[in-house]
Amino acid sequence: MANRKSASNRLLTLNEVYRQPVGPASHPKSLYNLLLRFAKWRRERNGSETTLKTQAHHSYRFILWAAERGLYLAGEITRPVLETYQRWLYHYRKANGEPLSSRTQRTALQPLQVWFSWMAKQSVILANPAADLELPKLEKRLPRTILSVAQVEEVLSLCDLSTLQGIRDRTLLELLWSTGIRRGEVAGLEIYSADFSRKILTIVQGKGHEDRIVPVGERALWWLRHYLEQVRPEVLVNPDCRALFLVMDGVAGLTAGGITMAVIPYLRAAGIDKGSCHLFRHAMATQMLENGADLRWIQAMLGHRSVESTQIYTQVSIRALQAVHASTHPAEQRENPEPPDSLPG
């Protein structure tokens, strides 16, 4: 277990990658130098910063692992080396003794496939050693927590409407539930993102650098108008700030992390121990499906590129299945179904 403390286990942001060179960093074919070149190449093509940060993190972790084994140059990385790294991930144990999930292992390996493919296309290496690397299969898991309508209403009711922050938070929660948008998309909203006459919200450059328009319910729009007219002007300090949701000192907009910190206390106070902003996204999709919404419309609202990502909600939307079970299962067809008086034995 000594490898827990090794350099390859450090979690580093993209900025930290640039500050901590590894090996012969100036060598044109060193792994570290090539990671910097890859990051620059991705930025020049307007790649997602979030995706780049993830790719850089996992690629840098691999660079540290390779350096501990005396491997610094791209040409030294072969298919057997990558398979050894894959086995290392499989056998690795976290501080609590648990292994990495297959999803985490896959997330660590996929950036290497992209990175080495780029190296091959740039003629840095003759062949891509990760081309046929077989990744761990993902388990098909349902969302751990799906809030009922009653649970969502309970969370919303916890906002203290006698305070400016309470009204801001109520508006934020109402918007999350009504639209199902991601926290990062909320952070990108500006004061003119909502069109009250058309009852829509414009998401600019959401996930995947895509714009989209989503409908907003009357109730959420009422809270949004109230917030914009009565609360935001009272909080605003920086007149140049156009962000829709402000931090309470009024100098800037809420970041994605700030939105999470605003939402979590209400969920925990309602007895919901896990999850944060995404719970409202899950709740919106599941509840609308149970009320008869077509899956394709839910896909469009959530901004999923593939309907497969949306289909998971059909598995947790249980109301229709319960109705079919109750109306067709033979044990449920008796006029007054009763359990037996006593169990055998």
ROVO-420860 format. One record per atom (N, C-alpha, C, O): x, y, z; residue in one letter. Coordinates in steps of 0.02 Angstrom, whole numbers, plus 50000, padded with zeros to 5 digits. Layout:
% residues N
XYZa;...
***
This chain:
% residues 345
500414994050000m;500005000050000m;500435006350000m;500175011950006m;501085005549993a;501525011349996a;501395016049938a;501535022049943a;501125013349882n;501035017649824n;500495022849834n;500405027249792n;500115022449889r;499595027449902r;499895034349909r;499595039349889r;500485034749936k;500805041149949k;501225043549890k;501535048849893k;501245039649836s;501675041449781s;501395047349742s;500815049249750s;501825050149700a;501635056049663a;501045054849617a;500645059349605a;500975048749591s;500455047349542s;499765047249573s;499265046649537s;499705047849639n;499055047849671n;498815054849687n;498265055749712n;499225059949672r;499025066749686r;498495069049637r;498535067649577r;497995072549662l;497475075349619l;497675082449602l;497755086649647l;497755083849537l;498025090249517l;497575093549465l;497295090249422l;497505100049470t;497135103749420t;497575105049360t;498175103749362t;497275107449306l;497655108749246l;498205113849258l;498755113149232l;498065119049298n;498575124049312n;499165121049348n;499745122849334n;499035116349393e;499585113149430e;500005108849383e;500605108049395e;499705106149331v;500085102249282v;500625106549252v;501195104249245v;500465112649234y;500955117049203y;501505119049251y;502065120749230y;501355119049315r;501855121449363r;502335116049386r;502845117549417r;502185109849373q;502605104349399q;502845099849342q;502545094649330q;503375101749308p;503645097649254p;503875090849279p;504035089949337p;503875086049233v;504085079249250v;504605077049198v;504495077649138v;505165074549223g;505685071849179g;505995077149135g;506015083049153g;506235075149076p;506535079949029p;505995084148996p;505815082948938p;505725088949033a;505125092549011a;505215096248945a;504735097048908a;505825098348929s;505935102148868s;506035097648807s;506035100048750s;506125091248818h;506225086548762h;505595086348720h;505045085448747h;505645087148654p;505045087648612p;504605081448613p;504015081848596p;504885075748632k;504485069648634k;504375066948704k;504195061148713k;504505071248754s;504355069148823s;503605069248833s;503255073348803s;503365064948876l;502645064648889l;502395071348916l;501855073548897l;502785074448960y;502565080748989y;502505086148935y;502015089848932y;503015086748893n;503015091748840n;502425090548792n;502105095348770n;502285084248777l;501745082648731l;501065084048762l;500585085648727l;501015083548828l;500375085248860l;500245092748854l;499675094848842l;500775096848862l;500685104048854l;500495105748782l;500065110048770l;500805102348734r;500645103548663r;499935101448648r;499585104848610r;499725095848676f;499045093448665f;498535098348693f;498025099748661f;498665100948753a;498205105748784a;498155112048741a;497615114748732a;498725114348716k;498715120348673k;498325118948609k;497945123148586k;498415113048580w;498065111148519w;497315110848530w;496935113148487w;497105108148587r;496385107748603r;496095114748611r;495535116148588r;496455119248645r;496205126048655r;496155129848589r;495675133648579r;496635128848546e;496615132348482e;496015130248440e;495805133948395e;495735124448455r;495145121948419r;494505122648460r;494005119348447r;494555126948510n;493965128648551n;493675122548586n;493065121748590n;494105118148609g;493865112348646g;493605114348715g;493775119648741g;493185110148743s;492895111448808s;493435111748862s;493855107248866s;493435117048902e;493925117648956e;493815112349009e;494295109749037e;493185110649021t;493045105449071t;493325098749048t;493635095149087t;493215097148984t;493485090848957t;494245090948957t;494555085948974t;494535096548938l;495265097148938l;495555096249007l;496065092949016l;495225099149057k;495465098549125k;495465091149147k;495935088849179k;494925087649130t;494885080449147t;495425076549111t;495765072349141t;495505077849046q;496015074249007q;496715075649034q;497125071049041q;496855081949050a;497515083749075a;497655080449142a;498205078149155a;497145080349185h;497225077349252h;497415070049246h;497905067849277h;497045066249207h;497175059049202h;497805057549162h;498155052749178h;497945061549112s;498565060549074s;499175062149118s;499685058649115s;499125067449158y;499675069149203y;499785063749256y;500345062249274y;499235060949280r;499305055549329r;499665049649297r;500085046449330r;499515048149234f;499875042849199f;500615044549191f;501045040249198f;500755050949175i;501455053149168i;501845051849232i;502415049449230i;501545053449289l;501875052249353l;501985044849366l;502515042749389l;501475040849349w;501545033549357w;502105030949314w;502515026949336w;502135033149251a;502655030949205a;503345033249229a;503835029449224a;503395039449254a;504035042049277a;504305037949335a;504915036949340a;503865035549379e;504095031249434e;504385024749410e;504725021249448e;504265023149347r;504525016949317r;505055018449265r;505235014049225r;505305024649265g;505845026549220g;505645027749149g;506065027549104g;505005029049136l;504755030149069l;504565037549062l;504125039949097l;504895040949017y;504785048149009y;504585050248939y;504265055448930y;504755046248889l;504645048048819l;504055044248790l;503905038648810l;503715047448742a;503125044448712a;503285037848678a;502895033148681a;503875037448647g;504065031248612g;504175025348658g;504195019648636g;504255026748723e;504365021248771e;503705018148795e;503715012948828e;503145021148777i;502495018648799i;502225013748747i;502075015748691i;502175007548766t;501935002248722t;501264999648747t;501025001548801t;500974995348708r;500344992248729r;500414988548795r;499984989248839r;500944984548805p;501034981148870p;501104986148928p;500874984648983p;501414991848916v;501474996848969v;500784999348989v;500624999949049v;500365000848940l;499695003248954l;499274997848988l;498864999449032l;499364991648970e;499004986249002e;499234985349075e;498834983649118e;499874986649087t;500124986449156t;499804992049197t;499614991049255t;499754997749167y;499425003449201y;498695001849215y;498425003549267y;498374998649167q;497674996749176q;497594991849234q;497124992449273q;498054987049240r;498034982449297r;498164986049362r;497864984349413r;498614991049361w;498754994949421w;498124998549445w;497984998749505w;497755001349398l;497135004649417l;496634999649446l;496275001249494l;496614993649418y;496154988549442y;496314986449514y;495864985449554y;496954985849529h;497154983449595h;497234989149646h;497304987849706h;497214995349623y;497305000949668y;496745001249720y;496174999749704y;496915003149780r;496425003849833r;496455010849861r;496995013549874r;495875013849870k;495835020649899k;495985020349974k;496085015050002k;496005026150004a;496185026550075a;495705022650119a;495905020150172a;495075022050097n;494585018250136n;494585010850120n;494175007050145n;495055008750078g;495125001650062g;494704999350003g;494754993549982g;494305003749975e;493875001849919e;494255002349853e;494685006649846e;494084997949805p;494394998449739p;494085004149699p;493565006749716p;494425005949644l;494135010749598l;493565007449560l;493625001749540l;493025011049551s;492465008249513s;492665007449440s;493145010449417s;492305003249404s;492465002349333s;492375008849295s;492725010149247s;491915013049317r;491815019549285r;492435024049295r;492655027349249r;492705024049356t;493305028049370t;493895025449331t;494285029449304t;493975018949327q;494525016049288q;494455017949214q;494945019849182q;493855017549189r;493725019349119r;493875026749107r;494165028649056r;493665030949155t;493775038149149t;494525039749149t;494735044649118t;494915035749183a;495645036849186a;495985034549121a;496515037249103a;495695029749086l;496015026849027l;495805030348962l;496205030848915l;495185032548958q;494955035648896q;495365041648873q;495505042348814q;495565046148920p;495985051748897p;496645049548866p;496905052948821p;496905043848888l;497525041348858l;497405039248786l;497845040148744l;496825036348772q;496675034448704q;496645040548659q;496915040548603q;496325045848683v;496275052048644v;496965055148634v;497135057348579v;497355055348687w;498005058548686w;498485054848639w;498815058048598w;498535048248645f;498995044448603f;498755044348530f;499165043948484f;498105044648519s;497855045248451s;498085051748419s;498275051948361s;498065057148459w;498315063548435w;499055063148419w;499275065848368w;499445059948462m;500165059248450m;500295055648384m;500735057648345m;499915050348371a;500005046648308a;499835050948248a;500195050748198a;499305054848253k;499105059248197k;499605064848186k;499675067348130k;499955066848240q;500465072048234q;501145069148214q;501635072848210q;501165062648203s;501775059048184s;502315059448237s;502915059048222s;502105060248300v;502575060148356v;502775052948370v;503355051548387v;502295048348363i;502425041148371i;502205037548308i;501775040048272i;502495031748295l;502345028048233l;501655024948234l;501315024548184l;501455022648294a;500805019348300a;500505020948368a;500865022448415a;499855020548372n;499495022048434n;499455015848478n;499085011248461n;499825015548534p;499815009548576p;499155008648613p;499015003248639p;498735013848615a;498095013348651a;497515011948604a;496945011848626a;497665010948540a;497125010448490a;496635004848506a;496025005748501a;496884999048526d;496444993348537d;496404991448611d;496234985748628d;496564996248654l;496524994848726l;495804993648746l;495364997848733l;495674987948776e;494984986148795e;494824989148863e;495124987348913e;494344993648864l;494174997148925l;493684993048968l;493324988848941l;493684994249033p;493214990749076p;492494992249056p;492334997849037p;492064987249059k;491364988349044k;491024992149101k;491174990949159k;490574996449083l;490225000449133l;489614996549160l;489264993249123l;489514997249225e;488894994549253e;488334999349235e;488435005449234e;487754996649222k;487175000849209k;486825002049276k;486474997749302k;486925008049302r;486655009749367r;486125015249362r;486185019849321r;485615014649403l;485105019749406l;485325025349452l;485755024349495l;485035031349444p;485175036749492p;485025034349563p;484505031249575p;485465035949610r;485385033349678r;484775036249713r;484435032849752r;484625042549698t;484065045849732t;483625049249680t;483865053249639t;482985047649681i;482495051149639i;481995054449686i;481635050949722i;481965060949686l;481525064549731l;480805064149706l;480675064749647l;480345063049752s;479635063349736s;479425070749734s;479795075149755s;478825071949709v;478565078749707v;478525081549778v;478705087249791v;478295077349825a;478235079549895a;478915081349924a;478965086249961a;479435077549907q;480095078949932q;480365085549904q;480665089549940q;480255086649839v;480475092949808v;480125098849842v;480435103849858v;479475098149851e;479095103649883e;479345104949954e;479365110649976e;479535099649989e;479795100550057e;480445104350055e;480555108850097e;480885102750008v;481515106250002v;481395113649987v;481695118050018v;480945115049941l;480795121949923l;480515125849981l;480655131849989l;480125122550023s;479805126050078s;480285128150133s;480105132050177s;480895125550131l;481385127050183l;481725133850173l;482075136250218l;481635136950114c;481945143450102c;481595148750146c;480985149150148c;481995152850178d;481735158150221d;481565164250178d;481995168050157d;480915164950164l;480695170150117l;480685177150149l;480495181950116l;480875177650211s;480935184150243s;481625187250231s;481745192950251s;482065183650197t;482745186050183t;482855186250108t;482545182550070t;483315190650087l;483495191050016l;483805184549991l;483665182349936l;484235181550033q;484555175350013q;484045169750006q;484095165649960q;483555169650051g;483045164450047g;482645164949983g;482485159749953g;482485170949962i;482105171849899i;482545170049839i;482315166849791i;483185172049842r;483645170049788r;483685162449782r;483635159749727r;483755159149839d;483825151849839d;483185148449816d;483215143549780d;482605151149836r;481975148249814r;481915148849738r;481685144149705r;482105154549711t;482085155549639t;482545150649604t;482365147649553t;483145149749631l;483635145149603l;483365138049602l;483415134549551l;483075135849657l;482805129049662l;482205128049615l;482145122849583l;481775133049611e;481205132649566e;481435131949494e;481145128049456e;481955135649476l;482205135449407l;482525128749392l;482435125949338l;482905126049440l;483215119449431l;482685114049419l;482765109849375l;482155114349458w;481625109249453w;481225110149389w;481045105149356w;481075116249371s;480655117449313s;481005115649248s;480685112949202s;481645117149243t;482005116449179t;482455110349175t;482585107749121t;482695107849233g;483165102249233g;483845103949206g;484215099449186g;484025110349204i;484685112149177i;485235110649227i;485115109949287i;485835110149201r;486415108449242r;486645114649282r;486495120349264r;487015113349336r;487245118849378r;487715123549340r;487685129649349r;488135120749296g;488575124949256g;488185129349208g;488385134949193g;487615126849184e;487195130749140e;486845136249179e;486735141749153e;486665134849241v;486375140049284v;486885145649295v;486715151549292v;487505143649308a;488025148649321a;488135153149260a;488355158749268a;487975150649201g;488075154649140g;487475159049122g;487515162849074g;486935158649160l;486345162649145l;486465170049160l;486815171749208l;486185174349119e;486225181549129e;485525184449138e;485025180949132e;485495190749153i;484855193849171i;484355193749113i;483755194249125i;484585193149052y;484125192948995y;484055185848965y;483805185148910y;484275180749001s;484235173948976s;483515171448973s;483355167148932s;483085174149015a;482385172049017a;481965176648974a;482015182748979a;481535173748932d;481045177548893d;480365176148924d;480075170848914d;480115180948962f;479495179949000f;478885179448954f;478415175848970f;478895182948898s;478315182648853s;478265175948818s;477715173448806s;478835173048801r;478835166448767r;478905160748815r;478845154948796r;479045162248879k;479105157148931k;479665152248915k;479575146148918k;480245155048898i;480815150848881i;481445153548915i;481475159248938i;481945149148918l;482595150848945l;483115148948893l;483105143348867l;483565153548876t;484085152148827t;484725150248862t;484995154148902t;484975144248847i;485605141848874i;486145143148822i;486115140348767i;486625147348838v;487155149048791v;487785144948807v;488045145148862v;488005141248756q;488615137248762q;488585132748823q;489015133048867q;488075128548825g;488025123548878g;488515117948865g;489015118848830g;488375112148894k;488835106448886k;488915104848812k;488435104548774k;489545103748792g;489685102248722g;489705108448678g;489655107848616g;489765114448708h;489785120748670h;489155121548628h;489195123848571h;488585119648655e;487955120048617e;487465124848651e;487385124748712e;487135128948610d;486595133048634d;485945129048630d;485865124748586d;485485130348675r;484825127348669r;484315131548707r;484485135648749r;483685130448691i;483135134048722i;482705128948759i;482525123748731i;482525130548821v;482105126048861v;481505129948886v;481555135948900v;480935126648893p;480345129948921p;480405130748996p;480735126849030p;480085135949022v;480065137149094v;479335137649116v;478935140949082v;479165134549171g;478485134549195g;478285141349224g;478705145349243g;477615142449227e;477355148749254e;477595149949325e;477765155649343e;477595144749365r;477795145549435r;478515147949442r;478655152549479r;478975144649405a;479675146749408a;479765153749381a;480175157649406a;479385155449329l;479435162149301l;479195167449350l;479475172949353l;478675165849390w;478445170549440w;478995172049491w;479115177849507w;479325166849515w;479865167749563w;480445171549530w;480755175849562w;480585170049467l;481145173349433l;481005180749425l;481455184849435l;480395182549406r;480215189549399r;480265193149467r;480515198749472r;480015189849518h;480035192749586h;480765193949607h;480925199149636h;481195189049594y;481905189649612y;482225195349573y;482595199349602y;482095195849508l;482415200949467l;482185207949486l;482575212749482l;481555208649506e;481285215249521e;481405217449592e;481505223349605e;481385212649640q;481395214449710q;482045212749747q;482215216049797q;482395207749724v;482965205249762v;483635207049730v;484075209949762v;483715205349666r;484365206349633r;484585213649637r;485175214849651r;484145218649624p;484375225649629p;484615227549700p;485045231849707p;484335224249751e;484535225749819e;485215222749835e;485595225549876e;485375217149803v;486015213749817v;486585216449774v;487155216749797v;486425218549713l;486935220449665l;487385226149689l;487135231349711l;488035225149685v;488525230249702v;488905232349639v;489045238249629v;489075227349599n;489455228649538n;488975229449479n;488695224449455n;488865235449454p;488365236549401p;488555233249335p;488125232449292p;489185231249328d;489395228049266d;489255220549266d;489325217249215d;489055217849323c;488925210649328c;488235209049297c;487735211749319c;488235204649248r;487615202949213r;487355195949234r;486835193749210r;487715192649278a;487505185949299a;486815186149331a;486645190849366a;486415181049317l;485735180849344l;485745179949420l;485435183949456l;486095174849444f;486105173549516f;486765176249545f;487305174449523f;486685180449596l;487265183849626l;487455180749692l;487045177949727l;488105181249708v;488315179849776v;488025185449820v;487865190849794v;487965184249884m;487595188949926m;487965195449940m;487665200249965m;488625195749924d;488965202249930d;488875206449867d;489095212249864d;488555203549816g;488355207249757g;488895209049707g;488765212749660g;489495206349716v;490045208449671v;490125203949610v;490425205949561v;489845197949612a;489935193349557a;489355188249556a;488945187949602a;489345184349502g;488845179249497g;489045172849533g;489635171749545g;488555168749549l;488695162249580l;489055157749529l;488845157349472l;489585154649551t;489925149649510t;489555143049516t;489095142349557t;489765138049476a;489455131449482a;489545128649552a;489085125649580a;490145129549581g;490255127349649g;489835131149699g;489585128149747g;489745137549688g;489335141549732g;488605139449730g;488265139649781g;488375137449672i;487685135049665i;487595128549705i;487085127649738i;488085124249701t;488055118049741t;488025119649815t;487635116649852t;488445124249838m;488465126049908m;487805129349930m;487625129049989m;487455132549884a;486815135649901a;486265130349907a;485805131149946a;486315125049867v;485785120049864v;485845114749918v;485335112749947v;486455112549932i;486555106849978i;486235107750046i;485915103050071i;486295113650079p;485995114150146p;485245112650149p;485005109850198p;484885114550097y;484165113150096y;484025105750089y;483565103050120y;484425102350047l;484325095150039l;484475091450104l;484105087050124l;485025093350137r;485205089950199r;484695091450254r;484545087050294r;484435097450256a;483935099250306a;483295095250295a;482915094150342a;483175093150233a;482575089250217a;482705081750226a;482275077650211a;483305079950251g;483455072850263g;483715069150203g;483745063050203g;483915072750150i;484185069650090i;484945069950096i;485245075250088i;485255064250109d;485955064050129d;486445064350072d;487025066150082d;486235062550012k;486695062349955k;486405066149896k;485795066549887k;486865068949856g;486645072449795g;486585079849806g;486575082349862g;486545083449750s;486455090749754s;486035093049695s;485465090749687s;486305097449654c;485905100649601c;485615095549552c;485055096549528c;485985090349537h;485755085549486h;485125081849508h;484765079049466h;484985081749573l;484375078449596l;483745081649566l;483255078249553l;483765088249556f;483185091649527f;483125089949453f;482565089749426f;483675088849420r;483675086749350r;483365079749344r;482945078549301r;483585075249388h;483295068549389h;482555068749404h;482155065349372h;482365072849453a;481665073249474a;481235075849417a;480705073149403a;481455081149383m;481065083949328m;480945078849274m;480375077949252m;481475075349252a;481415070549198a;480955064749217a;480525062849178a;481055062049277t;480665056249298t;479925058149307t;479485054449285t;479805063649339q;479115065749353q;478735067349289q;478145065849284q;479065070549241m;478735072049178m;478585065749138m;478065065149106m;479055060949140l;478925054549106l;478325050949137l;477905048149102l;478285051049203e;477725047849237e;477055051149221e;476535048049225e;477085057549202n;476475061049185n;476335060949109n;475885064449085n;476725056749073g;476555055649003g;476985059148951g;476835058848892g;477515062648972a;477935066148923a;478305061148879a;478515055848902a;478385062848815d;478755058548769d;479505058948784d;479765064248800d;479835053348777l;480555052948794l;480965057748751l;481455060548775l;480775058648688r;481155063048644r;481125070348667r;481605073948659r;480555072348695w;480495079148720w;480925080048782w;481235085348791w;480945074948824i;481375075248884i;482105075748862i;482495079448892i;482285071848811q;482965072048785q;483155079148763q;483705081548778q;482695082448727a;482835089248703a;482905094148761a;483345098448760a;482485093548812m;482525098048870m;483175097148908m;483485102048930m;483385090848916l;483985089548955l;484625090948915l;485165091548944l;484565091648850g;485155092948809g;485585086748798g;486185087348789g;485265080848797h;485635074648784h;485735073748709h;485255074448671h;486335072248688r;486455070948617r;486135064348595r;485875063748540r;486165059448639s;485895052848623s;485305051248668s;485315052848728s;484795048248640v;484205046348679v;484385040948731v;484015039948779v;484945037448719e;485145032348767e;485285035348836e;485165032048887e;485535041448837s;485665044748901s;485015046348937s;485005046448999s;484485047448900t;483845049148929t;483455043048950t;483045043348996t;483585037348917q;483185031348930q;483245028849001q;482825025049024q;483775030849037i;483855028549106i;483255030649148i;483075027249196i;482945036249130y;482375038649169y;481745034349159y;481295034449201y;481725030649103t;481155026149094t;481195020349143t;480685017249159t;481785018949168q;481875013349215q;481695015349287q;481555010949328q;481715021749302v;481535023949369v;480845026949372v;480585028649425v;480525027749312s;479845030149309s;479385024049318s;479225020649270s;479185022649379i;478875016349398i;478115016649397i;477795011449398i;477815022549395r;477085023049404r;476705019249351r;476235015649367r;476905019749287a;476555016249234a;476625008749242a;476145005049231a;477215006449263l;477314999249274l;476874996849332l;476594991349328l;476815000849383q;476384998849439q;475664998149418q;475314993649440q;475435002749375a;474745002449351a;474624996149310a;474104992849317a;475104994449266v;475044988449225v;475054982249270v;474664977549259v;475494982149319h;475534976449364h;474884975549402h;474634969949408h;474604980949427a;473994980549466a;473404978249424a;472944974949449a;473404980149360s;472824978549318s;472884971849282s;472384969349256s;473474968849281t;473564962649242t;473824956649282t;473724950949260t;474144957749339h;474414952049375h;473834948049407h;473404950949440h;473834941449398p;473264937549422p;473154938049498p;472584937649520p;473684938949536a;473604939349609a;473254945849630a;473004946349686a;473234950649583e;472924957049599e;472204957549573e;471874962649581e;471954952049541q;471304952349509q;470724950549556q;470144951449538q;470874947949615r;470344946349663r;470024952849687r;470354958049690r;469384952549704e;469034958549726e;469334961249791e;469414967349798e;469484956849838n;469774959049902n;470394954949917n;470374950549960n;470934956249882p;471544952249895p;471784953149966p;471874958749989p;471884947550000e;472124947750069e;472704943150077e;472744937950044e;473164944750122p;473714940050135p;473454934050173p;472944934550207p;473804928350169p;473584922450207p;473594923950282p;473984928150306p;473154920350319d;473104921450392d;473754919950427d;473944923350475d;474094914850404s;474724912850437s;475204910050385s;474984907250334s;475844910650399l;476344907950354l;476444900550369l;476404898550427l;476564896450318p;476684889350330p;477314888250372p;477784892150371p;477284882450409g;477874880450448g;477874883450516g;478334882150555g;
***
